[in-house]
Amino acid sequence: MKVSDILRVKGNTLYTVAPDEPLARAIEAMAEKDIGSLPVMAHGDLVGMLTFREVIQCIVANQGVVGEKLVRTAMDDHPLTCTMETELDEVRRMMLERHARYMPVMDKRMLMGVISFYDVAKAVVDSQNFENRMLKAYIRDWPSSDDSQPTAQL
């Protein structure tokens, strides 16, 4: 399974933020849209990633206040990315190694979407459930042994 399969199921709604936006506005958008991350875009390029992890770290460093901080002060400016063709096993490995919960999906320099650890886990579970149903159907349809055949006696 590839990242493109996850994005096809997930849909194509994508919210982004600019690096010079007030951090408070970005946090409000994340809460309002019930999303855990915002890709940070400048002049059509991905320049960072803002997740609740970075927001919390910024708030703690600023003694519990967001204040007038800008998105650029809190964002991860070297986000982990993948492509539409990246295999799901590779995405899982990358996310686990970097403790990344969100990963922007790129096609050269174009942002195609964001996948979350939840999206990856759901794809794995759905795939396993499908495989289990197919195996159970195969076993149910297993040809029964012909009772009229003599059995070998030892």
N, CA, C and O atoms as a GROMACS GRO file, in nm:
protein
  616
    1MET      N    1   0.085  -0.118   0.000
    1MET     CA    2   0.000   0.000   0.000
    1MET      C    3   0.090   0.124   0.000
    1MET      O    4   0.195   0.126   0.063
    2LYS      N    5   0.045   0.226  -0.071
    2LYS     CA    6   0.123   0.350  -0.083
    2LYS      C    7   0.048   0.467  -0.020
    2LYS      O    8  -0.071   0.459   0.009
    3VAL      N    9   0.121   0.576   0.002
    3VAL     CA   10   0.064   0.697   0.059
    3VAL      C   11  -0.052   0.747  -0.026
    3VAL      O   12  -0.150   0.798   0.028
    4SER      N   13  -0.043   0.733  -0.157
    4SER     CA   14  -0.151   0.778  -0.246
    4SER      C   15  -0.283   0.708  -0.212
    4SER      O   16  -0.390   0.768  -0.225
    5ASP      N   17  -0.277   0.582  -0.168
    5ASP     CA   18  -0.398   0.508  -0.129
    5ASP      C   19  -0.463   0.570  -0.006
    5ASP      O   20  -0.585   0.578   0.002
    6ILE      N   21  -0.382   0.614   0.089
    6ILE     CA   22  -0.434   0.678   0.210
    6ILE      C   23  -0.499   0.811   0.175
    6ILE      O   24  -0.609   0.840   0.220
    7LEU      N   25  -0.431   0.892   0.093
    7LEU     CA   26  -0.486   1.023   0.058
    7LEU      C   27  -0.615   1.010  -0.023
    7LEU      O   28  -0.705   1.092  -0.010
    8ARG      N   29  -0.624   0.908  -0.106
    8ARG     CA   30  -0.744   0.888  -0.186
    8ARG      C   31  -0.865   0.864  -0.094
    8ARG      O   32  -0.973   0.917  -0.120
    9VAL      N   33  -0.846   0.788   0.011
    9VAL     CA   34  -0.955   0.759   0.105
    9VAL      C   35  -0.982   0.879   0.195
    9VAL      O   36  -1.097   0.909   0.227
   10LYS      N   37  -0.876   0.947   0.234
   10LYS     CA   38  -0.887   1.057   0.329
   10LYS      C   39  -0.957   1.179   0.272
   10LYS      O   40  -1.026   1.251   0.344
   11GLY      N   41  -0.940   1.203   0.143
   11GLY     CA   42  -0.999   1.323   0.083
   11GLY      C   43  -0.893   1.429   0.060
   11GLY      O   44  -0.776   1.409   0.092
   12ASN      N   45  -0.935   1.542   0.006
   12ASN     CA   46  -0.836   1.642  -0.033
   12ASN      C   47  -0.850   1.777   0.035
   12ASN      O   48  -0.797   1.876  -0.015
   13THR      N   49  -0.920   1.784   0.148
   13THR     CA   50  -0.928   1.909   0.222
   13THR      C   51  -0.795   1.931   0.294
   13THR      O   52  -0.745   1.844   0.365
   14LEU      N   53  -0.738   2.049   0.273
   14LEU     CA   54  -0.606   2.078   0.329
   14LEU      C   55  -0.604   2.222   0.380
   14LEU      O   56  -0.637   2.315   0.306
   15TYR      N   57  -0.567   2.239   0.504
   15TYR     CA   58  -0.555   2.372   0.564
   15TYR      C   59  -0.407   2.401   0.583
   15TYR      O   60  -0.330   2.314   0.624
   16THR      N   61  -0.367   2.525   0.553
   16THR     CA   62  -0.228   2.565   0.570
   16THR      C   63  -0.224   2.699   0.644
   16THR      O   64  -0.327   2.763   0.667
   17VAL      N   65  -0.103   2.739   0.681
   17VAL     CA   66  -0.083   2.866   0.749
   17VAL      C   67   0.047   2.927   0.696
   17VAL      O   68   0.135   2.856   0.648
   18ALA      N   69   0.057   3.059   0.703
   18ALA     CA   70   0.179   3.130   0.663
   18ALA      C   71   0.269   3.147   0.785
   18ALA      O   72   0.220   3.154   0.898
   19PRO      N   73   0.400   3.154   0.764
   19PRO     CA   74   0.491   3.166   0.878
   19PRO      C   75   0.476   3.297   0.956
   19PRO      O   76   0.512   3.303   1.074
   20ASP      N   77   0.423   3.401   0.893
   20ASP     CA   78   0.408   3.530   0.961
   20ASP      C   79   0.270   3.550   1.023
   20ASP      O   80   0.238   3.658   1.072
   21GLU      N   81   0.189   3.445   1.022
   21GLU     CA   82   0.058   3.450   1.088
   21GLU      C   83   0.081   3.448   1.240
   21GLU      O   84   0.178   3.387   1.287
   22PRO      N   85  -0.006   3.513   1.316
   22PRO     CA   86   0.003   3.502   1.462
   22PRO      C   87  -0.021   3.357   1.505
   22PRO      O   88  -0.113   3.291   1.455
   23LEU      N   89   0.060   3.310   1.595
   23LEU     CA   90   0.047   3.173   1.644
   23LEU      C   91  -0.091   3.150   1.705
   23LEU      O   92  -0.149   3.043   1.688
   24ALA      N   93  -0.144   3.250   1.773
   24ALA     CA   94  -0.277   3.237   1.835
   24ALA      C   95  -0.383   3.208   1.730
   24ALA      O   96  -0.473   3.128   1.756
   25ARG      N   97  -0.375   3.270   1.614
   25ARG     CA   98  -0.473   3.247   1.508
   25ARG      C   99  -0.461   3.104   1.453
   25ARG      O  100  -0.561   3.039   1.424
   26ALA      N  101  -0.336   3.056   1.440
   26ALA     CA  102  -0.314   2.919   1.392
   26ALA      C  103  -0.371   2.818   1.493
   26ALA      O  104  -0.431   2.719   1.453
   27ILE      N  105  -0.352   2.844   1.621
   27ILE     CA  106  -0.403   2.755   1.725
   27ILE      C  107  -0.556   2.753   1.721
   27ILE      O  108  -0.617   2.646   1.733
   28GLU      N  109  -0.617   2.869   1.703
   28GLU     CA  110  -0.763   2.877   1.693
   28GLU      C  111  -0.813   2.795   1.574
   28GLU      O  112  -0.912   2.723   1.585
   29ALA      N  113  -0.744   2.806   1.460
   29ALA     CA  114  -0.784   2.731   1.341
   29ALA      C  115  -0.772   2.581   1.364
   29ALA      O  116  -0.859   2.504   1.324
   30MET      N  117  -0.664   2.538   1.430
   30MET     CA  118  -0.646   2.396   1.460
   30MET      C  119  -0.758   2.345   1.549
   30MET      O  120  -0.811   2.236   1.528
   31ALA      N  121  -0.794   2.423   1.650
   31ALA     CA  122  -0.901   2.382   1.741
   31ALA      C  123  -1.036   2.382   1.670
   31ALA      O  124  -1.114   2.289   1.686
   32GLU      N  125  -1.063   2.486   1.592
   32GLU     CA  126  -1.191   2.498   1.521
   32GLU      C  127  -1.210   2.386   1.419
   32GLU      O  128  -1.320   2.332   1.406
   33LYS      N  129  -1.104   2.351   1.347
   33LYS     CA  130  -1.112   2.248   1.243
   33LYS      C  131  -1.088   2.107   1.298
   33LYS      O  132  -1.100   2.008   1.226
   34ASP      N  133  -1.052   2.099   1.426
   34ASP     CA  134  -1.020   1.971   1.491
   34ASP      C  135  -0.909   1.899   1.416
   34ASP      O  136  -0.921   1.781   1.382
   35ILE      N  137  -0.801   1.972   1.390
   35ILE     CA  138  -0.684   1.915   1.323
   35ILE      C  139  -0.562   1.932   1.412
   35ILE      O  140  -0.553   2.028   1.488
   36GLY      N  141  -0.469   1.840   1.401
   36GLY     CA  142  -0.352   1.842   1.487
   36GLY      C  143  -0.229   1.903   1.424
   36GLY      O  144  -0.124   1.911   1.488
   37SER      N  145  -0.241   1.945   1.298
   37SER     CA  146  -0.124   2.002   1.231
   37SER      C  147  -0.165   2.099   1.123
   37SER      O  148  -0.275   2.093   1.068
   38LEU      N  149  -0.073   2.189   1.093
   38LEU     CA  150  -0.088   2.282   0.981
   38LEU      C  151   0.044   2.290   0.907
   38LEU      O  152   0.146   2.325   0.966
   39PRO      N  153   0.044   2.259   0.779
   39PRO     CA  154   0.164   2.283   0.699
   39PRO      C  155   0.186   2.434   0.690
   39PRO      O  156   0.090   2.510   0.674
   40VAL      N  157   0.310   2.476   0.700
   40VAL     CA  158   0.343   2.618   0.692
   40VAL      C  159   0.396   2.646   0.551
   40VAL      O  160   0.498   2.589   0.510
   41MET      N  161   0.327   2.734   0.479
   41MET     CA  162   0.358   2.760   0.338
   41MET      C  163   0.399   2.906   0.320
   41MET      O  164   0.339   2.997   0.377
   42ALA      N  165   0.503   2.926   0.238
   42ALA     CA  166   0.547   3.061   0.201
   42ALA      C  167   0.580   3.061   0.052
   42ALA      O  168   0.665   2.983   0.007
   43HIS      N  169   0.514   3.146  -0.024
   43HIS     CA  170   0.538   3.158  -0.169
   43HIS      C  171   0.521   3.024  -0.240
   43HIS      O  172   0.596   2.993  -0.332
   44GLY      N  173   0.422   2.946  -0.197
   44GLY     CA  174   0.394   2.818  -0.260
   44GLY      C  175   0.484   2.703  -0.218
   44GLY      O  176   0.470   2.592  -0.270
   45ASP      N  177   0.577   2.727  -0.126
   45ASP     CA  178   0.668   2.623  -0.080
   45ASP      C  179   0.639   2.585   0.065
   45ASP      O  180   0.601   2.669   0.146
   46LEU      N  181   0.657   2.457   0.095
   46LEU     CA  182   0.647   2.410   0.233
   46LEU      C  183   0.772   2.456   0.307
   46LEU      O  184   0.883   2.420   0.271
   47VAL      N  185   0.753   2.536   0.411
   47VAL     CA  186   0.868   2.586   0.488
   47VAL      C  187   0.869   2.535   0.631
   47VAL      O  188   0.964   2.559   0.706
   48GLY      N  189   0.763   2.465   0.670
   48GLY     CA  190   0.760   2.413   0.806
   48GLY      C  191   0.631   2.339   0.834
   48GLY      O  192   0.543   2.327   0.749
   49MET      N  193   0.623   2.290   0.957
   49MET     CA  194   0.505   2.217   1.002
   49MET      C  195   0.475   2.261   1.145
   49MET      O  196   0.564   2.264   1.230
   50LEU      N  197   0.350   2.295   1.168
   50LEU     CA  198   0.307   2.333   1.302
   50LEU      C  199   0.213   2.225   1.353
   50LEU      O  200   0.109   2.200   1.293
   51THR      N  201   0.250   2.162   1.463
   51THR     CA  202   0.165   2.061   1.526
   51THR      C  203   0.143   2.103   1.672
   51THR      O  204   0.205   2.196   1.722
   52PHE      N  205   0.051   2.032   1.738
   52PHE     CA  206   0.028   2.064   1.878
   52PHE      C  207   0.154   2.046   1.962
   52PHE      O  208   0.169   2.111   2.065
   53ARG      N  209   0.244   1.959   1.919
   53ARG     CA  210   0.370   1.941   1.992
   53ARG      C  211   0.448   2.072   1.996
   53ARG      O  212   0.494   2.116   2.102
   54GLU      N  213   0.464   2.135   1.878
   54GLU     CA  214   0.538   2.262   1.872
   54GLU      C  215   0.464   2.372   1.947
   54GLU      O  216   0.527   2.456   2.012
   55VAL      N  217   0.331   2.372   1.939
   55VAL     CA  218   0.252   2.473   2.010
   55VAL      C  219   0.275   2.461   2.160
   55VAL      O  220   0.299   2.560   2.228
   56ILE      N  221   0.267   2.339   2.212
   56ILE     CA  222   0.285   2.318   2.356
   56ILE      C  223   0.426   2.357   2.399
   56ILE      O  224   0.443   2.423   2.502
   57GLN      N  225   0.526   2.317   2.321
   57GLN     CA  226   0.663   2.354   2.354
   57GLN      C  227   0.681   2.506   2.358
   57GLN      O  228   0.750   2.558   2.446
   58CYS      N  229   0.620   2.576   2.265
   58CYS     CA  230   0.630   2.722   2.260
   58CYS      C  231   0.561   2.786   2.381
   58CYS      O  232   0.614   2.879   2.442
   59ILE      N  233   0.443   2.734   2.415
   59ILE     CA  234   0.369   2.789   2.529
   59ILE      C  235   0.446   2.765   2.659
   59ILE      O  236   0.452   2.854   2.744
   60VAL      N  237   0.502   2.648   2.676
   60VAL     CA  238   0.579   2.618   2.797
   60VAL      C  239   0.702   2.709   2.805
   60VAL      O  240   0.733   2.763   2.911
   61ALA      N  241   0.771   2.725   2.693
   61ALA     CA  242   0.890   2.811   2.691
   61ALA      C  243   0.856   2.958   2.718
   61ALA      O  244   0.941   3.034   2.763
   62ASN      N  245   0.732   2.997   2.691
   62ASN     CA  246   0.687   3.135   2.709
   62ASN      C  247   0.603   3.150   2.836
   62ASN      O  248   0.518   3.239   2.843
   63GLN      N  249   0.625   3.065   2.934
   63GLN     CA  250   0.556   3.064   3.064
   63GLN      C  251   0.403   3.063   3.051
   63GLN      O  252   0.333   3.137   3.121
   64GLY      N  253   0.352   2.979   2.961
   64GLY     CA  254   0.208   2.959   2.950
   64GLY      C  255   0.133   3.060   2.868
   64GLY      O  256   0.010   3.063   2.870
   65VAL      N  257   0.205   3.144   2.795
   65VAL     CA  258   0.140   3.250   2.718
   65VAL      C  259   0.182   3.239   2.572
   65VAL      O  260   0.299   3.216   2.541
   66VAL      N  261   0.086   3.256   2.482
   66VAL     CA  262   0.119   3.259   2.338
   66VAL      C  263   0.166   3.398   2.301
   66VAL      O  264   0.262   3.415   2.226
   67GLY      N  265   0.099   3.498   2.355
   67GLY     CA  266   0.138   3.637   2.330
   67GLY      C  267   0.132   3.672   2.182
   67GLY      O  268   0.040   3.632   2.111
   68GLU      N  269   0.229   3.747   2.138
   68GLU     CA  270   0.235   3.795   1.999
   68GLU      C  271   0.324   3.707   1.911
   68GLU      O  272   0.364   3.749   1.803
   69LYS      N  273   0.354   3.589   1.957
   69LYS     CA  274   0.442   3.499   1.881
   69LYS      C  275   0.383   3.473   1.743
   69LYS      O  276   0.262   3.470   1.724
   70LEU      N  277   0.473   3.453   1.645
   70LEU     CA  278   0.434   3.417   1.510
   70LEU      C  279   0.453   3.267   1.490
   70LEU      O  280   0.526   3.202   1.564
   71VAL      N  281   0.386   3.214   1.389
   71VAL     CA  282   0.397   3.072   1.359
   71VAL      C  283   0.542   3.032   1.339
   71VAL      O  284   0.583   2.924   1.384
   72ARG      N  285   0.621   3.116   1.273
   72ARG     CA  286   0.762   3.082   1.244
   72ARG      C  287   0.844   3.057   1.370
   72ARG      O  288   0.944   2.986   1.364
   73THR      N  289   0.803   3.114   1.482
   73THR     CA  290   0.880   3.094   1.606
   73THR      C  291   0.854   2.958   1.669
   73THR      O  292   0.933   2.911   1.750
   74ALA      N  293   0.744   2.895   1.632
   74ALA     CA  294   0.708   2.766   1.693
   74ALA      C  295   0.721   2.649   1.597
   74ALA      O  296   0.739   2.535   1.642
   75MET      N  297   0.713   2.672   1.467
   75MET     CA  298   0.707   2.563   1.369
   75MET      C  299   0.835   2.481   1.364
   75MET      O  300   0.943   2.527   1.401
   76ASP      N  301   0.820   2.358   1.317
   76ASP     CA  302   0.934   2.271   1.284
   76ASP      C  303   0.976   2.312   1.143
   76ASP      O  304   0.900   2.292   1.048
   77ASP      N  305   1.094   2.367   1.129
   77ASP     CA  306   1.135   2.417   0.997
   77ASP      C  307   1.207   2.312   0.912
   77ASP      O  308   1.256   2.343   0.804
   78HIS      N  309   1.213   2.188   0.961
   78HIS     CA  310   1.267   2.076   0.883
   78HIS      C  311   1.175   1.956   0.898
   78HIS      O  312   1.215   1.852   0.952
   79PRO      N  313   1.050   1.968   0.849
   79PRO     CA  314   0.956   1.856   0.870
   79PRO      C  315   0.993   1.734   0.786
   79PRO      O  316   1.048   1.745   0.677
   80LEU      N  317   0.962   1.621   0.841
   80LEU     CA  318   0.975   1.494   0.771
   80LEU      C  319   0.868   1.490   0.663
   80LEU      O  320   0.752   1.520   0.690
   81THR      N  321   0.906   1.452   0.540
   81THR     CA  322   0.809   1.445   0.430
   81THR      C  323   0.818   1.310   0.361
   81THR      O  324   0.914   1.236   0.378
   82CYS      N  325   0.715   1.281   0.282
   82CYS     CA  326   0.714   1.161   0.198
   82CYS      C  327   0.651   1.198   0.065
   82CYS      O  328   0.610   1.312   0.044
   83THR      N  329   0.645   1.102  -0.026
   83THR     CA  330   0.583   1.125  -0.156
   83THR      C  331   0.459   1.037  -0.168
   83THR      O  332   0.431   0.954  -0.082
   84MET      N  333   0.386   1.057  -0.276
   84MET     CA  334   0.267   0.976  -0.302
   84MET      C  335   0.304   0.830  -0.323
   84MET      O  336   0.223   0.740  -0.298
   85GLU      N  337   0.427   0.805  -0.369
   85GLU     CA  338   0.471   0.669  -0.400
   85GLU      C  339   0.539   0.597  -0.284
   85GLU      O  340   0.574   0.480  -0.296
   86THR      N  341   0.557   0.666  -0.171
   86THR     CA  342   0.621   0.604  -0.056
   86THR      C  343   0.534   0.490  -0.004
   86THR      O  344   0.413   0.505   0.013
   87GLU      N  345   0.597   0.375   0.020
   87GLU     CA  346   0.525   0.259   0.073
   87GLU      C  347   0.488   0.282   0.219
   87GLU      O  348   0.560   0.347   0.293
   88LEU      N  349   0.374   0.227   0.259
   88LEU     CA  350   0.322   0.245   0.394
   88LEU      C  351   0.420   0.195   0.500
   88LEU      O  352   0.434   0.258   0.605
   89ASP      N  353   0.488   0.084   0.475
   89ASP     CA  354   0.586   0.032   0.571
   89ASP      C  355   0.698   0.133   0.594
   89ASP      O  356   0.745   0.149   0.707
   90GLU      N  357   0.742   0.200   0.489
   90GLU     CA  358   0.847   0.302   0.501
   90GLU      C  359   0.797   0.422   0.580
   90GLU      O  360   0.870   0.478   0.662
   91VAL      N  361   0.673   0.463   0.557
   91VAL     CA  362   0.615   0.576   0.631
   91VAL      C  363   0.608   0.542   0.779
   91VAL      O  364   0.643   0.625   0.863
   92ARG      N  365   0.564   0.421   0.812
   92ARG     CA  366   0.558   0.380   0.953
   92ARG      C  367   0.696   0.387   1.017
   92ARG      O  368   0.711   0.437   1.128
   93ARG      N  369   0.796   0.335   0.946
   93ARG     CA  370   0.932   0.335   0.999
   93ARG      C  371   0.980   0.479   1.022
   93ARG      O  372   1.035   0.510   1.128
   94MET      N  373   0.959   0.565   0.924
   94MET     CA  374   1.002   0.705   0.935
   94MET      C  375   0.933   0.776   1.051
   94MET      O  376   0.998   0.847   1.128
   95MET      N  377   0.802   0.756   1.062
   95MET     CA  378   0.728   0.823   1.169
   95MET      C  379   0.772   0.774   1.307
   95MET      O  380   0.785   0.854   1.400
   96LEU      N  381   0.794   0.644   1.319
   96LEU     CA  382   0.839   0.591   1.447
   96LEU      C  383   0.979   0.641   1.484
   96LEU      O  384   1.003   0.677   1.599
   97GLU      N  385   1.070   0.644   1.387
   97GLU     CA  386   1.206   0.690   1.414
   97GLU      C  387   1.210   0.835   1.461
   97GLU      O  388   1.285   0.868   1.553
   98ARG      N  389   1.130   0.921   1.400
   98ARG     CA  390   1.131   1.064   1.433
   98ARG      C  391   1.022   1.105   1.530
   98ARG      O  392   1.008   1.224   1.562
   99HIS      N  393   0.944   1.008   1.579
   99HIS     CA  394   0.831   1.038   1.668
   99HIS      C  395   0.738   1.141   1.604
   99HIS      O  396   0.686   1.229   1.672
  100ALA      N  397   0.718   1.130   1.473
  100ALA     CA  398   0.635   1.223   1.398
  100ALA      C  399   0.491   1.172   1.394
  100ALA      O  400   0.467   1.056   1.362
  101ARG      N  401   0.399   1.258   1.427
  101ARG     CA  402   0.258   1.221   1.422
  101ARG      C  403   0.193   1.265   1.291
  101ARG      O  404   0.086   1.216   1.254
  102TYR      N  405   0.257   1.359   1.222
  102TYR     CA  406   0.204   1.414   1.098
  102TYR      C  407   0.315   1.424   0.995
  102TYR      O  408   0.429   1.457   1.028
  103MET      N  409   0.281   1.394   0.870
  103MET     CA  410   0.382   1.398   0.765
  103MET      C  411   0.323   1.461   0.638
  103MET      O  412   0.226   1.409   0.582
  104PRO      N  413   0.382   1.572   0.593
  104PRO     CA  414   0.338   1.630   0.466
  104PRO      C  415   0.375   1.536   0.350
  104PRO      O  416   0.481   1.474   0.350
  105VAL      N  417   0.285   1.528   0.253
  105VAL     CA  418   0.306   1.446   0.134
  105VAL      C  419   0.337   1.542   0.019
  105VAL      O  420   0.258   1.631  -0.012
  106MET      N  421   0.452   1.521  -0.043
  106MET     CA  422   0.499   1.612  -0.147
  106MET      C  423   0.506   1.543  -0.283
  106MET      O  424   0.535   1.423  -0.292
  107ASP      N  425   0.480   1.620  -0.388
  107ASP     CA  426   0.505   1.578  -0.525
  107ASP      C  427   0.599   1.684  -0.581
  107ASP      O  428   0.556   1.791  -0.625
  108LYS      N  429   0.727   1.653  -0.578
  108LYS     CA  430   0.834   1.750  -0.605
  108LYS      C  431   0.819   1.862  -0.503
  108LYS      O  432   0.841   1.839  -0.384
  109ARG      N  433   0.783   1.984  -0.545
  109ARG     CA  434   0.770   2.095  -0.448
  109ARG      C  435   0.624   2.123  -0.412
  109ARG      O  436   0.596   2.216  -0.336
  110MET      N  437   0.530   2.044  -0.465
  110MET     CA  438   0.389   2.070  -0.440
  110MET      C  439   0.338   1.986  -0.324
  110MET      O  440   0.357   1.864  -0.320
  111LEU      N  441   0.272   2.052  -0.230
  111LEU     CA  442   0.211   1.984  -0.116
  111LEU      C  443   0.083   1.916  -0.161
  111LEU      O  444  -0.009   1.981  -0.211
  112MET      N  445   0.076   1.785  -0.144
  112MET     CA  446  -0.040   1.706  -0.188
  112MET      C  447  -0.137   1.676  -0.074
  112MET      O  448  -0.254   1.648  -0.098
  113GLY      N  449  -0.089   1.683   0.049
  113GLY     CA  450  -0.173   1.654   0.165
  113GLY      C  451  -0.087   1.626   0.286
  113GLY      O  452   0.036   1.640   0.281
  114VAL      N  453  -0.150   1.588   0.393
  114VAL     CA  454  -0.082   1.552   0.517
  114VAL      C  455  -0.144   1.422   0.566
  114VAL      O  456  -0.266   1.407   0.570
  115ILE      N  457  -0.058   1.328   0.603
  115ILE     CA  458  -0.108   1.205   0.664
  115ILE      C  459  -0.065   1.203   0.810
  115ILE      O  460   0.041   1.252   0.847
  116SER      N  461  -0.151   1.145   0.891
  116SER     CA  462  -0.123   1.137   1.034
  116SER      C  463  -0.092   0.993   1.072
  116SER      O  464  -0.117   0.900   0.995
  117PHE      N  465  -0.038   0.977   1.190
  117PHE     CA  466  -0.011   0.842   1.240
  117PHE      C  467  -0.143   0.765   1.249
  117PHE      O  468  -0.146   0.644   1.227
  118TYR      N  469  -0.251   0.836   1.283
  118TYR     CA  470  -0.383   0.775   1.286
  118TYR      C  471  -0.421   0.721   1.148
  118TYR      O  472  -0.470   0.609   1.136
  119ASP      N  473  -0.398   0.802   1.042
  119ASP     CA  474  -0.430   0.759   0.905
  119ASP      C  475  -0.354   0.632   0.870
  119ASP      O  476  -0.410   0.540   0.809
  120VAL      N  477  -0.227   0.627   0.908
  120VAL     CA  478  -0.143   0.510   0.879
  120VAL      C  479  -0.195   0.388   0.955
  120VAL      O  480  -0.209   0.280   0.898
  121ALA      N  481  -0.223   0.406   1.084
  121ALA     CA  482  -0.273   0.294   1.165
  121ALA      C  483  -0.407   0.244   1.112
  121ALA      O  484  -0.429   0.123   1.106
  122LYS      N  485  -0.496   0.335   1.074
  122LYS     CA  486  -0.626   0.297   1.020
  122LYS      C  487  -0.609   0.218   0.890
  122LYS      O  488  -0.679   0.119   0.869
  123ALA      N  489  -0.519   0.261   0.804
  123ALA     CA  490  -0.495   0.190   0.677
  123ALA      C  491  -0.444   0.048   0.704
  123ALA      O  492  -0.485  -0.046   0.636
  124VAL      N  493  -0.357   0.033   0.800
  124VAL     CA  494  -0.303  -0.099   0.834
  124VAL      C  495  -0.415  -0.189   0.888
  124VAL      O  496  -0.428  -0.303   0.846
  125VAL      N  497  -0.494  -0.137   0.981
  125VAL     CA  498  -0.603  -0.216   1.040
  125VAL      C  499  -0.706  -0.252   0.933
  125VAL      O  500  -0.751  -0.367   0.927
  126ASP      N  501  -0.743  -0.156   0.848
  126ASP     CA  502  -0.839  -0.185   0.741
  126ASP      C  503  -0.786  -0.294   0.647
  126ASP      O  504  -0.861  -0.382   0.606
  127SER      N  505  -0.659  -0.286   0.615
  127SER     CA  506  -0.598  -0.385   0.527
  127SER      C  507  -0.598  -0.523   0.592
  127SER      O  508  -0.628  -0.624   0.527
  128GLN      N  509  -0.564  -0.528   0.719
  128GLN     CA  510  -0.564  -0.656   0.791
  128GLN      C  511  -0.705  -0.712   0.804
  128GLN      O  512  -0.725  -0.833   0.792
  129ASN      N  513  -0.804  -0.626   0.829
  129ASN     CA  514  -0.942  -0.673   0.838
  129ASN      C  515  -0.989  -0.732   0.705
  129ASN      O  516  -1.057  -0.834   0.702
  130PHE      N  517  -0.954  -0.666   0.595
  130PHE     CA  518  -0.990  -0.716   0.463
  130PHE      C  519  -0.926  -0.852   0.438
  130PHE      O  520  -0.991  -0.945   0.391
  131GLU      N  521  -0.798  -0.862   0.470
  131GLU     CA  522  -0.727  -0.989   0.451
  131GLU      C  523  -0.788  -1.099   0.537
  131GLU      O  524  -0.804  -1.212   0.491
  132ASN      N  525  -0.823  -1.067   0.660
  132ASN     CA  526  -0.886  -1.165   0.749
  132ASN      C  527  -1.021  -1.213   0.693
  132ASN      O  528  -1.051  -1.332   0.698
  133ARG      N  529  -1.101  -1.120   0.640
  133ARG     CA  530  -1.230  -1.159   0.581
  133ARG      C  531  -1.209  -1.251   0.461
  133ARG      O  532  -1.282  -1.348   0.444
  134MET      N  533  -1.109  -1.220   0.378
  134MET     CA  534  -1.082  -1.303   0.261
  134MET      C  535  -1.036  -1.443   0.302
  134MET      O  536  -1.078  -1.542   0.244
  135LEU      N  537  -0.950  -1.449   0.403
  135LEU     CA  538  -0.902  -1.579   0.451
  135LEU      C  539  -1.016  -1.661   0.511
  135LEU      O  540  -1.024  -1.782   0.488
  136LYS      N  541  -1.102  -1.597   0.588
  136LYS     CA  542  -1.215  -1.668   0.648
  136LYS      C  543  -1.311  -1.717   0.541
  136LYS      O  544  -1.364  -1.828   0.551
  137ALA      N  545  -1.335  -1.637   0.439
  137ALA     CA  546  -1.422  -1.680   0.328
  137ALA      C  547  -1.359  -1.798   0.256
  137ALA      O  548  -1.429  -1.892   0.217
  138TYR      N  549  -1.229  -1.794   0.237
  138TYR     CA  550  -1.158  -1.904   0.170
  138TYR      C  551  -1.169  -2.032   0.252
  138TYR      O  552  -1.193  -2.140   0.198
  139ILE      N  553  -1.152  -2.020   0.383
  139ILE     CA  554  -1.159  -2.138   0.470
  139ILE      C  555  -1.302  -2.193   0.472
  139ILE      O  556  -1.320  -2.314   0.470
  140ARG      N  557  -1.401  -2.106   0.476
  140ARG     CA  558  -1.541  -2.151   0.476
  140ARG      C  559  -1.573  -2.229   0.348
  140ARG      O  560  -1.650  -2.325   0.350
  141ASP      N  561  -1.514  -2.186   0.237
  141ASP     CA  562  -1.540  -2.251   0.108
  141ASP      C  563  -1.444  -2.365   0.078
  141ASP      O  564  -1.441  -2.416  -0.034
  142TRP      N  565  -1.367  -2.404   0.176
  142TRP     CA  566  -1.269  -2.512   0.158
  142TRP      C  567  -1.344  -2.639   0.118
  142TRP      O  568  -1.443  -2.673   0.181
  143PRO      N  569  -1.297  -2.708   0.015
  143PRO     CA  570  -1.368  -2.831  -0.025
  143PRO      C  571  -1.363  -2.934   0.088
  143PRO      O  572  -1.258  -2.958   0.148
  144SER      N  573  -1.478  -2.993   0.115
  144SER     CA  574  -1.480  -3.095   0.221
  144SER      C  575  -1.423  -3.225   0.166
  144SER      O  576  -1.428  -3.250   0.045
  145SER      N  577  -1.369  -3.307   0.254
  145SER     CA  578  -1.313  -3.435   0.208
  145SER      C  579  -1.428  -3.529   0.174
  145SER      O  580  -1.534  -3.525   0.237
  146ASP      N  581  -1.406  -3.612   0.076
  146ASP     CA  582  -1.508  -3.707   0.031
  146ASP      C  583  -1.514  -3.822   0.131
  146ASP      O  584  -1.419  -3.898   0.145
  147ASP      N  585  -1.627  -3.833   0.201
  147ASP     CA  586  -1.641  -3.937   0.305
  147ASP      C  587  -1.646  -4.078   0.247
  147ASP      O  588  -1.626  -4.175   0.320
  148SER      N  589  -1.673  -4.091   0.117
  148SER     CA  590  -1.684  -4.225   0.057
  148SER      C  591  -1.549  -4.288   0.030
  148SER      O  592  -1.540  -4.408   0.005
  149GLN      N  593  -1.443  -4.207   0.036
  149GLN     CA  594  -1.308  -4.261   0.013
  149GLN      C  595  -1.264  -4.337   0.138
  149GLN      O  596  -1.283  -4.288   0.250
  150PRO      N  597  -1.206  -4.453   0.122
  150PRO     CA  598  -1.156  -4.526   0.239
  150PRO      C  599  -1.036  -4.453   0.298
  150PRO      O  600  -0.955  -4.395   0.227
  151THR      N  601  -1.029  -4.457   0.427
  151THR     CA  602  -0.914  -4.397   0.493
  151THR      C  603  -0.809  -4.504   0.520
  151THR      O  604  -0.842  -4.620   0.543
  152ALA      N  605  -0.690  -4.466   0.515
  152ALA     CA  606  -0.580  -4.562   0.537
  152ALA      C  607  -0.575  -4.600   0.683
  152ALA      O  608  -0.590  -4.515   0.771
  153GLN      N  609  -0.555  -4.726   0.709
  153GLN     CA  610  -0.544  -4.774   0.846
  153GLN      C  611  -0.400  -4.813   0.871
  153GLN      O  612  -0.336  -4.878   0.788
  154LEU      N  613  -0.352  -4.773   0.981
  154LEU     CA  614  -0.213  -4.809   1.017
  154LEU      C  615  -0.210  -4.927   1.106
  154LEU      O  616  -0.103  -4.971   1.146
   0.00000   0.00000   0.00000
